[in-house]
C-alpha cells in the first residue's frame, strides 16, 4: 500500500508543451491543435517528480484543443498533458520500463522458491539508499500501462492506457468514446457524467482483478484499482443481472 | 537485348546463374531484362519480401512466383509502434497463410512484422508446411500459447522460433513441453516477450540440453539467476544470449556459479536482457566481454559508473543499446574504448519527466561521433541539443546512414542560440551522403525540409513530428527526395496543396502516413480518384468524415500504393472514397 500513498503525493508537473525551453525566441508552438492542454480535462494532471509516470493520453481519435493554445513564456509550470505516442517509444519498451518493479511481485508465485519476502524488502531498502544521490531508477510506481478492453457484442477488443487517466470519470469517458461513439461534440462528452459509471446506460463497466475475479468498476479507490486491474469488460447490464459467476459484484457508489 | 545473345544461354544455365543472385533488388532488375529472363527468374525465386501486406494480394504473389520457400511480410505502419494506429486496423496474416498452405507446400520460412497472427494461423502453419524451419513474429499480436503449442508439436525441423516484442496471450498451456523428446533442431529461440507464467523451466532446460545446434537463446524475464547459470552450462556454444539477472543481493555462490557458466561460453558475442540487474553481478560477465560485439543494456537500470566499468571491458563492441543512465561521461568512455562501434541507441529512462534524471546531453553524442570512426547508425533520445553539436556530428561522421534524434520535448529550440534546428539537420543531410533513414525533432521550420529535399538523395525513410510552417515543407520533401519510400508525419501544418501537387510521387513510394496534420477529406477523395493505384485510407474514429464541416481535417491518413486494389478487411473507423459497404466484410 506504500505505492498507493506515494501516488497521493502531489507535485507540479513541469512539462510544458509548447514552451520554448531555454530560448529567448518566444516562438509560438506551431503544431496543429492536437496537443491537449489542461483545458481539455476537468482534473489538472499532476505527477510525482520521482519517476511517477505522468499520463500519456491515448484516447484514440485525438481531440482538438478548442483553440491554438497560447504557450506561456518559460518559467512557471502548467499542468499540461502528454501527447499520444510521444516521445516515440515502443509500447513494448514502455511497459517494460514501468514493469520494472511490478514484475517482482507476480514472480513470487512462480518457481522462484529461492526468493522470499525478506530479500525483497532488503532490495527495496538498498534501492532507497542507492537512490539518495540520483533519482533511483526503480522507484517506479508500478503503472501497468496498456490493458485490454472488450465490449459485449464487439468482436475486436481495444487497448487503453491506464497511465493516461487519473480518475474513473476520465477512464469511462475515454471508453465511451472508443466504443460508444456518439454524434455529439467531443468536448461535451468529456464533461458529461459518464453513463457507464452511474448505471444509467445499458452497459456496465467491469474489470478482472489480480485474483481472476470480475468486479464492478468504481467501488475501490482509483489507486487501488490501478494496482489490481488486469483487464476490462464492458458488459451488457442485462447479462450482469443474469450472471452466474458467483462473484460478489459490489454496487457502484 | 539482341535475340541471339539471349538464346545463347540455355534456361538451365540462366537459372543456375540466377541462383547466385540473392538480393531482392537484383532479382527484380534481372526479371526486367526481357520476357524470357522474367519467366526463368520467376520460377526460381525462392525468397519474397512484401514490405506492405496490402500492396499486393497473396494470389498475385503465388501466380507470379510459384515456388517460393521463404516469405517476409509487414503489416501495420511503423507508427503503430507508438499506439497511433487503433486496434483492429488490419494486418491479418490468415488470408496469406490460407493461400500459401495450398500453393507452397515446401514453404519453410515465415517472417512477420506488425501483423495480427491468430492461433488459427499458427495451427494452419503447423499443419501445412512439412519442412517448416523458421518462424519470426516481430511485434505481432493476436495469438496465444495454444498456437505456439501447435507449432512446437508439429514442426519437427523447426530451427528458429523468434517472438521478439510480440504480445502473446497466456492460455495456460505448457507449450514448451509440446516439443517432442525427439526434437533436437533448435538453433535460435527468442521468447523474451513471454510472461512469467508461460515458460516452464524444466521443459526449457530439457529442450536446451537436447539441442546441440542452439546458437541464440533469449529467455524471458522471469528466469532467476541460478537457473540462468544452469542453462548456460547446458549450452556453452551459444553465440547470443539474453536473460534476466534478477537477484536481491550478491550471493557469492550464485555469483561464482554464474561467472563460471559465462566463462565456458567461448563463442558468446551478443548479450541482452539484463532486466533488474544488480550491478554487483556484472563482473560475472567480464570473461566474455572482450569478445562481445553486441550489448543491449536498454532494460537495465545500471548507473553511469557501473556502465563505464562495463564498457571499458568491451573493446570489440559494435552495437550498444543503453539507457540515458550512461550519461555524457559514459559515452565519452565508450568513445575512447570502443573503436569498432557501428550502432548506438540511447533510450530515455524516464521519458515523461520534464526534468532530466540523468546527465545526458548533446555532448555525449558529439563525443561518440568523434571517437568512433565506424559509427553508422544512431538513435538518440535527449533533452537538449544545439545546431553547433549537430554540425560537428555531421562533419565528424559523414558515414552515418541512420540518424534518429528525439529531443524529448516537442518544439525545443537550440539551447545555446534559441534557433530552430534547420541548420543542424541541414548539415547532417549535406554531409552524410549515404543517409537512408532520418528522424527529426525539436523546433524546425520549412527550411529544414528545403535542405532535406536538396541533399538527402538517398534517403528512404523520413519521420517528422511537430515541425514545419506550411505546405512548402512537405512539398520540398516530396519533390526533392528521389529515393524516398516511407514518409511518416505527425502534428505538422501540412495540407492539401502539397499532397495534391505531388500525387504522382506517392506512387513511387511505399507509403505515406500523416496524422494530426491539415489534410481535408475532400483532398483525400480527390487524390484517391486521381490515383487509382493508391489506397487512400482515412482513419478517424469520430465518425464519417463526410459528416463533418468542409474545413474539418482528417485525423489520420495512410496512403500506400497497391496493385491489389482496396482491401476488404477495413474496420468501421477506416474511410475511403468508396461508399460501398460491401467492402466492409469482417476479416
Contacts between the chains, C-beta under 8 A, distances in Angstrom:
chain1	res1	chain2	res2	distance
A	13	B	354	7.2
A	14	B	354	3.7
A	14	B	355	6.3
A	15	B	352	7.2
A	15	B	353	7.8
A	15	B	354	4.1
A	15	B	409	7.3
A	16	B	354	7.2
A	16	B	409	7.9
A	17	B	409	7.6
A	17	B	410	6.5
A	18	B	410	7.5
A	18	B	411	6.3
A	19	B	409	7.7
A	20	B	411	7.0
A	20	B	412	7.7
A	20	B	413	5.5
A	20	B	418	7.1
A	20	B	443	7.4
A	21	B	384	7.7
A	21	B	409	6.0
A	21	B	412	5.3
A	21	B	413	7.2
A	21	B	415	7.3
A	22	B	384	7.2
A	22	B	413	7.4
A	22	B	415	4.5
A	22	B	418	7.5
A	23	B	413	4.0
A	23	B	414	7.3
A	23	B	415	7.2
A	23	B	417	7.9
A	23	B	418	3.4
A	24	B	418	5.1
A	25	B	413	5.5
A	25	B	418	4.0
A	25	B	419	7.2
A	25	B	443	7.9
A	27	B	411	7.3
A	27	B	413	6.6
A	27	B	420	7.6
A	27	B	443	6.3
A	29	B	410	7.9
A	29	B	411	5.6
A	30	B	411	7.1
A	30	B	466	7.6
A	30	B	468	7.4
A	30	B	469	6.2
A	30	B	493	6.4
A	31	B	410	6.5
A	31	B	411	6.8
A	31	B	466	4.7
A	31	B	491	4.6
A	31	B	492	7.5
A	31	B	493	7.8
A	31	B	516	7.9
A	32	B	491	5.9
A	32	B	492	7.3
A	32	B	493	5.8
A	32	B	516	5.6
A	32	B	517	6.6
A	32	B	518	6.2
A	32	B	553	7.9
A	34	B	491	5.5
A	34	B	516	3.8
A	35	B	410	7.6
A	35	B	491	7.3
A	47	B	352	7.1
A	47	B	353	7.7
A	49	B	353	6.9
A	49	B	355	6.8
A	51	B	350	5.4
A	51	B	353	6.7
A	51	B	357	7.1
A	53	B	352	5.6
A	54	B	352	4.5
A	54	B	353	7.5
A	56	B	352	6.8
A	58	B	83	5.8
A	60	B	86	4.7
A	60	B	541	5.5
A	61	B	86	7.9
A	61	B	540	6.9
A	61	B	541	3.5
A	61	B	542	5.2
A	61	B	555	6.0
A	61	B	573	7.9
A	62	B	516	6.3
A	62	B	555	6.8
A	77	B	354	7.5
A	82	B	352	6.4
A	83	B	410	7.1
A	83	B	491	7.3
A	84	B	82	7.9
A	84	B	83	6.6
A	84	B	84	6.6
A	85	B	79	6.8
A	85	B	82	3.4
A	85	B	83	5.3
A	85	B	84	4.7
A	85	B	490	7.5
A	86	B	82	7.4
A	86	B	410	6.7
A	86	B	465	6.9
A	87	B	348	6.8
A	87	B	351	5.0
A	87	B	381	6.5
A	87	B	406	5.5
A	87	B	408	5.1
A	88	B	81	7.5
A	88	B	82	5.0
A	88	B	406	6.3
A	88	B	439	7.8
A	88	B	463	7.7
A	88	B	465	7.5
A	89	B	82	7.2
A	89	B	347	7.0
A	89	B	348	7.4
A	89	B	351	5.8
A	89	B	381	8.0
A	90	B	81	4.7
A	90	B	82	7.1
A	90	B	139	7.6
A	90	B	165	6.9
A	91	B	81	7.1
A	91	B	82	7.4
A	91	B	83	5.9
A	92	B	139	7.2
A	92	B	165	4.4
A	92	B	193	7.2
A	93	B	298	7.4
A	93	B	299	7.8
A	93	B	347	6.9
A	94	B	351	7.9
A	96	B	275	7.3
A	96	B	299	5.6
A	97	B	299	7.8
A	97	B	349	7.3
A	100	B	275	7.2
A	100	B	276	6.6
A	100	B	301	6.5
A	103	B	196	7.6
A	103	B	221	5.9
A	103	B	222	7.6
A	103	B	275	7.2
A	103	B	276	7.1
A	104	B	246	7.6
A	104	B	276	7.4
A	106	B	196	5.9
A	106	B	197	8.0
A	107	B	196	5.5
A	107	B	222	5.5
A	107	B	246	7.7
A	110	B	196	5.2
A	110	B	197	7.2
A	110	B	222	6.0
A	111	B	201	5.6
A	112	B	222	7.5
A	112	B	224	5.7
A	114	B	224	6.5
A	114	B	226	6.8
A	115	B	224	7.1
A	115	B	248	6.4
A	119	B	248	3.6
A	119	B	249	6.8
A	120	B	248	6.6
A	122	B	248	5.9
A	122	B	249	6.1
A	123	B	248	4.7
A	123	B	249	7.1
A	126	B	249	7.2
A	134	B	303	6.7
A	134	B	357	7.1
A	134	B	358	7.4
A	135	B	350	7.5
A	135	B	357	4.4
A	137	B	301	3.5
A	137	B	303	7.6
A	137	B	323	7.9
A	137	B	325	6.7
A	137	B	349	5.7
A	137	B	350	8.0
A	137	B	357	8.0
A	138	B	276	7.9
A	138	B	301	5.7
A	146	B	83	7.6
A	155	B	586	7.1
A	156	B	87	6.2
A	156	B	88	3.8
A	156	B	571	6.7
A	157	B	87	6.7
A	158	B	86	7.2
A	158	B	87	4.8
A	158	B	88	7.4
A	159	B	83	7.8
A	159	B	87	5.9
A	161	B	83	7.3
A	177	B	541	7.6
A	178	B	541	7.4
A	181	B	541	6.6
A	181	B	542	7.2
A	181	B	543	6.3
A	183	B	543	6.5
A	183	B	547	7.8
A	186	B	542	6.9
